[in-house]
Amino acid sequence: MTANPILKVLFIFRKFDVKSLLIGGQACIIYGAAEFSRDSDFIILCDTSNLNRLRKALAALKARRIYYPPLKKGYLERGHACHFRCGAASVKNLRIDVLARLRNCDPFEKLWRRRLTVRILGKTIDVIGLEDLVRSKKTQRDKDWLMLNRLVNNDIMMTLKPSPGKISWWLNECRDTGQLIKLAANYKKVVRAVALKRPLLKAVLKTQRKKLEKLLRCEELREREKDRQYWQPLIKELETLRYKRSIKKSR
């Protein structure tokens, strides 16, 4: 994990008992898929008590809101992200992004049950589970698809004795043509079962590399479009907020 400012935020969140999970680039680092990031992203439990604890933690970090919307339950529940910039000396200029929902992912309570707890410098931090992190990376951004691929491939490389469930997950999420062909050679029976859910695996069984690459690209484009549609009304709402704000300032 990148240096101390991120840890300072994590420890402050822990101090104020903010129920949250580390997501984004810093979570990728925890899972061995390094990504340089000066931001810290969190998904939080969106209830009044937890939001009050979050506000106290942000105050301790001297974090001020940047961009819209304001930190309110209604905005978070609709899927908006709230953005802050830290002012405290030890975390100067560090950005904190907070969400209560992730597209394509389960509600916070289920994510919490599947979390990874890591001990660092004698303190614990809670990180979104690997499978949920991978699911959250299916966005419009090129870098997220690259990171998704790294996360899955790294898990394949690091797991010595995979369970049938783990192998099925790899086959459902892997986006590397060569890796999929290797998996098919080692786990043919599992591939046939998983292909019922992910039909492009039929091309893996037949080692149809070019067809597989095309199908993987089509699968990715569908997810990108779903993400675009998810954010479209939220972006419109932010534009309305900015417009209303500008009208007030001009009066």
C-alpha positions in Angstrom: 0.0 0.0 0.0 1.3 3.5 -0.8 2.7 5.5 2.0 1.6 6.8 5.3 -1.1 9.4 4.3 -3.5 6.6 3.2 -2.8 4.7 6.4 -3.5 7.8 8.4 -6.9 8.1 6.8 -7.6 4.4 7.5 -6.6 4.7 11.1 -8.7 7.8 11.7 -11.7 6.0 10.2 -11.0 3.2 12.6 -10.6 5.6 15.5 -14.0 7.1 14.9 -15.5 3.7 14.2 -16.6 4.5 10.7 -18.1 1.3 9.2 -16.4 1.3 5.8 -14.5 -0.8 3.3 -11.4 0.3 1.4 -12.1 0.0 -2.4 -10.4 1.3 -5.6 -6.7 1.5 -6.3 -5.6 1.1 -2.7 -7.6 -2.1 -2.4 -5.9 -3.4 -5.6 -2.6 -2.9 -3.9 -3.7 -5.0 -0.9 -4.4 -7.9 -3.4 -1.0 -7.6 -5.1 -2.2 -5.8 -8.3 -0.2 -2.6 -7.7 -1.8 0.6 -8.9 -0.4 4.1 -8.0 -3.0 6.2 -6.5 -3.0 9.3 -4.3 -6.7 8.9 -3.6 -8.5 6.7 -1.0 -11.9 5.4 -1.9 -14.4 3.9 0.4 -17.8 2.3 0.4 -19.7 3.0 3.7 -22.7 1.9 5.6 -25.2 4.6 4.8 -27.1 5.2 8.0 -27.4 8.3 10.1 -25.1 7.1 13.0 -22.4 6.0 10.6 -22.6 9.2 8.6 -22.2 11.2 11.8 -19.1 9.2 12.7 -17.8 9.8 9.2 -18.3 13.6 9.5 -16.2 13.5 12.8 -13.4 11.5 11.0 -13.4 14.0 8.1 -13.3 16.9 10.6 -10.2 15.3 12.3 -8.6 15.1 8.8 -9.6 18.7 8.1 -11.2 17.4 4.9 -13.3 19.9 2.9 -15.8 18.9 0.3 -14.9 19.3 -3.3 -17.3 19.0 -6.2 -21.0 18.0 -5.7 -23.0 16.6 -4.1 -22.9 17.4 -0.4 -22.5 14.5 2.1 -26.2 13.6 2.5 -27.9 10.2 2.9 -30.2 10.7 -0.1 -27.4 11.4 -2.5 -25.4 8.4 -1.3 -28.3 6.1 -1.5 -29.0 7.1 -5.1 -25.4 6.1 -6.0 -23.5 9.4 -5.9 -20.0 9.7 -4.7 -19.0 12.4 -2.3 -15.5 13.9 -2.6 -13.2 15.5 -0.1 -9.7 17.0 0.1 -7.7 16.7 3.3 -6.1 19.7 4.9 -4.4 18.2 8.0 -0.6 18.3 7.7 0.0 14.5 7.7 -2.6 14.0 4.9 -2.3 17.3 3.1 -4.1 17.3 -0.3 -5.1 13.6 -0.1 -8.4 13.0 -1.7 -11.1 10.9 -0.1 -14.0 9.6 -2.2 -17.0 8.0 -0.4 -19.9 5.9 -1.8 -22.7 3.9 -0.4 -23.4 1.9 -3.5 -21.3 0.2 -6.2 -22.9 -0.6 -9.6 -23.0 -4.3 -10.2 -22.3 -5.1 -6.5 -24.4 -6.3 -3.6 -25.5 -3.9 -0.8 -23.0 -2.9 1.8 -24.1 -5.4 4.4 -23.3 -8.3 2.1 -20.0 -6.7 1.0 -19.1 -6.3 4.7 -19.7 -10.0 5.4 -17.3 -10.9 2.6 -14.6 -8.4 3.5 -10.9 -9.0 4.0 -9.5 -7.8 7.3 -5.8 -6.9 7.2 -3.5 -6.0 10.1 -1.0 -3.2 9.5 1.2 -1.6 12.1 -0.8 -3.3 14.8 -4.1 -2.0 13.6 -6.8 -3.6 11.4 -8.3 -2.3 8.2 -11.3 -3.6 6.3 -11.0 -4.1 2.6 -13.6 -5.1 0.0 -13.5 -8.8 -0.9 -11.6 -9.7 -4.0 -14.6 -11.0 -6.0 -16.5 -7.8 -5.2 -13.5 -5.6 -6.1 -13.3 -7.3 -9.5 -17.0 -6.8 -10.0 -16.7 -3.2 -9.2 -14.0 -2.7 -11.8 -16.5 -3.3 -14.7 -16.8 0.4 -15.5 -16.3 2.7 -18.5 -12.7 3.3 -17.7 -9.9 1.6 -19.6 -7.7 1.4 -16.5 -10.3 -0.5 -14.5 -10.4 -3.3 -17.1 -6.6 -3.5 -17.0 -6.7 -3.7 -13.3 -9.5 -6.3 -13.3 -7.4 -8.5 -15.5 -4.4 -8.1 -13.2 -6.4 -8.9 -10.1 -7.8 -12.2 -11.6 -4.4 -13.3 -13.1 -2.6 -12.5 -9.9 -5.1 -14.6 -7.9 -4.6 -17.5 -10.4 -0.9 -17.3 -10.0 -0.9 -17.0 -6.2 -3.5 -19.8 -5.5 -1.8 -23.2 -5.2 -4.7 -25.4 -4.4 -7.9 -23.8 -5.8 -11.3 -25.0 -4.7 -13.9 -25.8 -7.4 -15.7 -22.5 -6.5 -12.4 -20.6 -7.0 -11.9 -22.2 -10.4 -15.4 -21.4 -11.4 -14.9 -17.8 -10.4 -11.7 -17.6 -12.5 -13.5 -18.9 -15.5 -16.3 -16.5 -15.0 -14.1 -13.4 -14.6 -10.8 -14.1 -16.4 -10.3 -11.8 -19.5 -6.9 -13.1 -20.6 -7.2 -15.3 -23.7 -4.1 -17.3 -23.1 -5.0 -17.8 -19.4 -8.5 -19.0 -20.2 -7.1 -21.6 -22.7 -4.7 -22.8 -19.9 -7.6 -23.0 -17.4 -9.7 -25.0 -19.9 -6.9 -27.5 -20.5 -6.6 -28.1 -16.7 -10.3 -28.0 -15.7 -12.3 -29.2 -18.7 -15.3 -30.4 -16.6 -15.6 -27.2 -14.8 -15.4 -25.2 -18.0 -18.4 -27.1 -19.5 -20.4 -26.3 -16.4 -19.5 -22.6 -16.2 -20.1 -22.2 -20.0 -23.8 -22.5 -19.3 -23.5 -19.1 -17.6 -20.7 -17.6 -19.7 -21.2 -19.0 -23.3 -18.0 -17.5 -24.6 -16.2 -20.3 -22.8 -17.4 -22.7 -25.6 -14.8 -20.9 -27.8 -12.2 -21.7 -25.1 -12.9 -25.4 -25.3 -12.4 -25.4 -29.0 -9.3 -23.2 -28.7 -10.8 -20.6 -31.0 -8.5 -17.8 -30.0 -9.6 -15.1 -32.5 -13.3 -15.8 -31.8 -12.6 -15.7 -28.0 -10.9 -12.3 -28.3 -13.9 -10.9 -30.1 -16.4 -12.3 -27.6 -14.4 -11.0 -24.7 -14.4 -7.5 -26.3 -18.2 -7.7 -26.9 -18.7 -8.7 -23.2 -16.6 -5.8 -22.1 -18.5 -3.3 -24.3 -21.8 -4.5 -22.9 -20.6 -3.8 -19.3 -19.2 -0.4 -20.3 -22.6 0.5 -21.7 -24.4 -0.6 -18.5 -22.0 1.5 -16.5 -22.7 4.5 -18.8 -26.4 4.1 -18.4 -26.1 3.8 -14.6 -24.2 7.1 -14.3 -26.2 9.1 -16.9 -29.1 10.2 -14.6 -26.6 10.8 -11.7 -24.5 13.1 -13.9 -27.7 15.0 -15.0 -28.6 15.4 -11.3 -25.1 16.9 -10.6 -25.4 19.3 -13.5 -28.8 20.5 -12.1 -27.1 21.0 -8.7 -24.3 23.0 -10.2 -26.8 25.1 -12.2 -28.9 25.9 -9.2 -25.7 26.8 -7.3 -24.6 29.2 -10.0 -28.0 30.9 -10.1 -27.8 31.5 -6.3 -24.3 33.0 -6.7 -25.4 35.3 -9.5 -28.2 36.9 -7.4 
